[in-house]
């Protein structure tokens, strides 16, 4: 519930405002810690100390470290989605490339968070995994929507998961290697991954819309 206004429409009390501020401090402190170190290396005491609040308040506001971590994952993923939101102007492929470039720029500009929160998902908790899955599916749906595709189609759902995983792993290696290639070069790679995923879906279950999407994307491969 948004504590800036009570359920009866009255202004928030001082106690409510104080609780909101404590929660914000804990969330920001957790974001800083989890961006720099793996989940298992961060303690509740670390977060509470950085936030300048009592140890027990973390459990009070977030019901434990695991739930706080999941919320941190949601926050950083929301920021990524906002930074890489698909625009409404220009040709489809141009909008797709801008989206992918913005995604990579966000990762580069927030490298610690990218390495430890956005891309490092193998050692996450169950609650955080659900947050990751939600974000991944929203990203896939956005790209499918741009191309006029049904993200729930069985074949496409299968191959687009592969596309998402390939992009994440490539971005992870790119960051860890000191970003040896320009962002536009990686955009070309991501578009090639996407084209391959759609072609594979078309091989599994050919449809006119998949063929049309390939016709839109194919020049991006031949031009590279």
C-alpha positions in Angstrom: 0.0 0.0 0.0 1.2 3.5 -0.8 1.6 5.1 2.6 1.6 8.6 1.1 -2.2 8.5 1.5 -4.2 6.3 3.9 -7.0 4.1 2.9 -9.6 6.7 4.0 -7.9 9.5 2.0 -6.3 11.2 4.9 -2.7 12.5 4.7 -0.1 10.1 6.0 0.8 10.3 9.7 4.4 10.9 10.9 4.6 7.2 11.8 3.6 6.2 8.2 6.1 8.6 6.7 8.9 7.4 9.0 8.1 3.8 8.0 8.2 4.7 4.3 11.6 6.4 4.8 13.0 3.4 6.7 11.8 1.0 3.9 13.4 3.2 1.3 16.7 3.3 3.1 16.7 -0.5 3.5 15.9 -1.0 -0.2 18.6 1.4 -1.4 21.2 -0.1 1.0 20.3 -3.6 -0.2 20.5 -2.5 -3.8 24.0 -1.2 -3.2 25.2 -4.4 -1.4 23.6 -6.9 -3.7 25.0 -5.0 -6.7 28.5 -5.5 -5.5 28.4 -9.0 -3.9 26.6 -12.3 -4.4 23.5 -12.9 -2.4 25.1 -15.4 0.0 27.9 -12.9 0.9 25.5 -10.1 2.0 24.1 -10.3 5.6 21.1 -8.7 7.1 23.4 -6.9 9.5 25.3 -5.4 6.5 22.2 -3.9 5.0 20.8 -2.6 8.3 24.1 -1.0 9.2 24.3 0.7 5.8 20.7 1.9 6.1 21.3 3.2 9.6 18.4 1.3 11.0 17.8 -1.4 13.6 18.5 -5.0 12.5 14.9 -6.1 13.2 13.4 -3.5 10.9 14.5 -5.4 7.8 12.3 -8.4 8.8 9.5 -6.1 9.8 9.4 -4.3 6.4 10.4 -7.2 4.1 9.9 -10.4 6.0 13.6 -11.4 5.6 16.6 -11.2 3.4 15.2 -13.4 0.6 12.1 -11.2 0.1 14.2 -8.1 0.2 16.5 -9.5 -2.4 13.5 -10.3 -4.7 12.3 -6.8 -4.3 15.7 -5.4 -5.2 15.7 -7.6 -8.3 12.3 -6.1 -9.2 13.6 -2.5 -8.7 16.7 -2.9 -10.9 14.7 -4.7 -13.6 12.1 -1.9 -13.5 14.8 0.6 -14.1 16.2 -1.5 -16.9 12.8 -1.7 -18.6 12.3 2.0 -18.2 15.7 2.8 -19.7 15.1 0.4 -22.7 11.4 1.0 -23.3 10.6 0.3 -27.0 9.7 3.6 -28.7 6.7 4.2 -30.9 8.5 6.2 -33.7 10.3 4.9 -36.7 10.5 1.6 -38.6 10.2 -1.6 -36.6 13.8 -2.7 -37.0 15.1 0.8 -36.0 12.9 0.7 -32.9 14.2 -2.8 -32.1 17.8 -1.7 -32.5 17.3 1.3 -30.3 15.7 -0.9 -27.6 18.6 -3.4 -27.7 21.2 -0.6 -27.7 19.5 1.1 -24.7 19.4 -2.3 -22.9 23.2 -2.7 -23.4 24.0 0.9 -22.4 22.1 0.4 -19.1 24.1 -2.8 -18.4 27.4 -1.0 -19.2 26.4 2.1 -17.1 25.4 -0.1 -14.2 28.0 -2.8 -14.5 28.1 -4.0 -10.9 24.3 -4.4 -10.8 24.4 -6.1 -14.2 27.0 -8.6 -13.2 25.5 -9.4 -9.7 21.8 -8.8 -10.1 20.6 -8.6 -13.7 22.7 -11.3 -15.4 23.9 -13.5 -12.5 20.8 -15.6 -12.0 22.0 -19.1 -11.4 22.5 -18.8 -7.7 19.3 -16.8 -6.9 16.6 -17.6 -4.4 13.2 -18.9 -5.4 11.5 -15.5 -4.8 14.1 -13.7 -6.9 13.8 -16.3 -9.6 10.1 -15.5 -10.0 11.0 -11.8 -10.3 13.6 -12.7 -13.0 11.1 -14.8 -14.9 8.5 -12.0 -14.8 11.0 -9.5 -16.3 12.2 -12.0 -18.9 8.7 -12.7 -20.1 7.8 -9.0 -20.2 10.9 -8.3 -22.4 10.0 -11.2 -24.7 6.4 -10.0 -25.0 7.6 -6.5 -25.8 9.8 -7.7 -28.7 7.1 -10.1 -30.0 4.5 -7.3 -29.8 6.8 -5.0 -31.9 7.1 -7.7 -34.5 3.4 -8.6 -34.5 4.0 -12.0 -33.0 2.1 -14.0 -30.4 4.5 -14.6 -27.5 2.2 -17.4 -26.2 2.5 -19.5 -29.3 4.1 -22.8 -28.3 7.0 -22.9 -30.7 7.8 -19.2 -30.3 7.7 -19.4 -26.6 10.3 -22.2 -26.7 12.7 -20.5 -29.0 12.4 -17.0 -27.6 13.6 -18.3 -24.2 16.7 -19.4 -26.0 17.1 -16.0 -27.5 16.8 -14.3 -24.1 19.3 -16.7 -22.5 21.8 -16.2 -25.4 21.6 -12.4 -25.1 22.1 -12.5 -21.3 25.1 -14.8 -21.6 26.6 -12.8 -24.3 26.2 -9.5 -22.4 27.7 -11.2 -19.3 30.8 -12.3 -21.2 31.0 -8.9 -22.9 31.1 -7.1 -19.5 33.5 -9.5 -17.9 35.8 -9.1 -20.9 36.0 -5.4 -20.5 33.5 -4.6 -23.3 35.9 -5.3 -26.2 33.2 -4.6 -28.8 31.0 -1.5 -29.4 27.4 -1.6 -28.4 26.2 -1.5 -32.0 28.2 -4.6 -32.8 26.5 -6.4 -30.0 23.1 -5.1 -31.3 23.9 -6.9 -34.6 24.6 -10.1 -32.6 21.3 -9.8 -30.7 19.4 -9.2 -33.9 21.0 -12.3 -35.3 20.0 -14.3 -32.2 16.4 -13.0 -32.6 16.3 -13.9 -36.3 17.6 -17.4 -35.5 15.0 -17.8 -32.8 12.1 -16.8 -35.1 13.5 -19.0 -37.9 13.6 -21.9 -35.5 10.0 -21.3 -34.4 9.0 -21.1 -38.1 10.7 -24.5 -38.7 8.8 -26.0 -35.8 5.4 -24.5 -36.7 5.4 -22.4 -39.9 2.9 -19.5 -39.9 2.6 -16.4 -42.2 3.3 -14.0 -39.3 6.6 -15.7 -38.5 7.6 -15.5 -42.1 6.7 -11.8 -42.2 8.8 -11.2 -39.1 11.8 -12.9 -40.8 11.4 -10.8 -43.9 11.6 -7.7 -41.6 14.7 -8.9 -39.8 16.6 -10.7 -42.5 18.2 -7.5 -44.0 19.8 -6.9 -40.6 21.7 -10.1 -41.0 22.7 -9.6 -44.6 23.8 -6.0 -44.0 26.0 -7.1 -41.1 
